[in-house]
Amino acid sequence: SGAWWARAGDGAAGAAARECTPCDPRVGAVCALGPYFTSFGAPGWLSPTLDFDSGLKSIKGSCHNFCTAVFKDVTYKELKSLLNSRQITLIDVRERWEIVEYGKIPGSVNIPLDEVGEALQMNPKDFKEKYNEVKPSKSDSLVFSCLAGVRSKKAVDTAVSLGFNSVQHYAGGWKEWVTYEFSEKKKGN
């Protein structure tokens, strides 16, 4: 019924969430009371401002009032434009050997998925030493990528849980990037 996030067995709150009309399906939600998962696997949080005891009627239809968009998928063209404008930090969460063997998107910084949480909490000096880049602040725009969007989605979840509030996801990943870059080079010849 247009449900886009809810948790089984969560009573009136879940029922209200199931009644919400979907937002842009590329946009995730995070609020502040308890974990929920969107239909596409992203975490969401229920707002503490809801009155659970007054039942469904008090919260039905208020989804858009208490959900805050925190990430969206970017396309190849959008990512290319963002990189050219230097408005983002692109973090590739593939393993180092994948970068060495297959290459990386120019301008990206490699932070393997299992290091993302620790890296985003490092002090700036240690981050610079380990990754040879300036550590992004919580207000900086981040885009996460990997091979094909699975690991980078987990990295998005980690960044959001750590308070980064401008996080985007390049779901196409390295596979899509290489395909577009190859076809663009082919057109130029």
Backbone hydrogen bonds, N-H to C=O, Kabsch-Sander energy under -0.5 kcal/mol:
donor,donor_aa,acceptor,acceptor_aa,energy
4,W,17,A,-0.7
6,A,37,F,-1.1
10,D,7,R,-1.2
13,A,10,D,-0.9
14,G,10,D,-0.9
15,A,11,G,-2.3
16,A,12,A,-2.7
17,A,13,A,-2.4
18,R,14,G,-2.6
19,E,15,A,-1.1
20,C,16,A,-0.8
20,C,17,A,-1.0
27,V,24,D,-2.5
28,G,71,F,-2.0
30,V,68,T,-1.6
33,L,46,L,-0.6
36,Y,44,G,-2.2
37,F,6,A,-0.5
38,T,42,A,-3.4
39,S,4,W,-1.4
41,G,38,T,-2.1
44,G,36,Y,-2.6
46,L,34,G,-1.3
50,L,47,S,-1.2
52,F,50,L,-0.9
54,S,51,D,-0.8
55,G,52,F,-0.9
58,S,55,G,-0.9
59,I,55,G,-0.5
59,I,56,L,-1.3
60,K,56,L,-2.7
62,S,59,I,-2.2
65,N,62,S,-1.3
66,F,62,S,-1.2
66,F,63,C,-0.9
67,C,63,C,-1.2
68,T,30,V,-0.6
70,V,28,G,-1.1
72,K,167,V,-0.6
73,D,26,R,-0.8
74,V,169,H,-2.8
79,L,75,T,-2.7
80,K,76,Y,-2.6
81,S,77,K,-2.2
82,L,78,E,-2.7
83,L,79,L,-2.7
84,N,80,K,-2.3
85,S,81,S,-2.0
86,R,82,L,-0.6
86,R,83,L,-0.8
87,Q,82,L,-1.7
88,I,82,L,-0.5
89,T,141,S,-2.2
90,L,88,I,-0.5
90,L,107,G,-0.5
91,I,89,T,-0.6
91,I,143,V,-3.2
92,D,90,L,-0.6
92,D,109,V,-2.6
93,V,91,I,-0.6
93,V,145,S,-2.9
98,E,95,E,-0.9
99,I,95,E,-1.4
100,V,96,R,-2.4
101,E,97,W,-2.6
102,Y,98,E,-2.8
103,G,98,E,-0.6
103,G,99,I,-1.8
108,S,105,I,-2.2
109,V,90,L,-2.7
111,I,92,D,-2.1
111,I,109,V,-0.7
113,L,93,V,-2.1
115,E,112,P,-2.9
116,V,112,P,-0.7
116,V,113,L,-1.2
119,A,115,E,-3.1
120,L,116,V,-2.6
121,Q,117,G,-0.5
121,Q,118,E,-1.0
122,M,118,E,-0.5
122,M,119,A,-1.2
127,F,123,N,-2.3
128,K,124,P,-2.4
129,E,125,K,-2.2
130,K,126,D,-2.5
131,Y,127,F,-3.1
132,N,128,K,-1.7
140,D,137,S,-1.3
142,L,140,D,-0.5
142,L,166,S,-2.8
143,V,89,T,-2.5
144,F,168,Q,-2.0
145,S,91,I,-2.4
153,K,149,G,-0.8
154,K,150,V,-1.2
155,A,151,R,-1.9
156,V,152,S,-2.2
157,D,153,K,-2.0
158,T,154,K,-2.0
159,A,155,A,-2.7
160,V,156,V,-2.7
161,S,157,D,-2.3
162,L,158,T,-1.2
163,G,160,V,-1.7
164,F,159,A,-2.3
165,N,138,K,-2.0
167,V,70,V,-1.4
168,Q,142,L,-2.7
169,H,72,K,-2.5
170,Y,144,F,-2.8
171,A,169,H,-1.1
173,G,170,Y,-0.9
174,W,146,C,-3.0
175,K,147,L,-2.4
176,E,172,G,-1.8
177,W,173,G,-2.5
178,V,174,W,-2.7
179,T,175,K,-1.6
180,Y,176,E,-2.6
181,E,177,W,-2.9
182,F,178,V,-2.6
183,S,179,T,-2.1
184,E,180,Y,-2.4
185,K,181,E,-2.2
186,K,182,F,-2.1
187,K,183,S,-1.9
188,G,184,E,-1.6
189,N,185,K,-0.8
189,N,186,K,-0.7
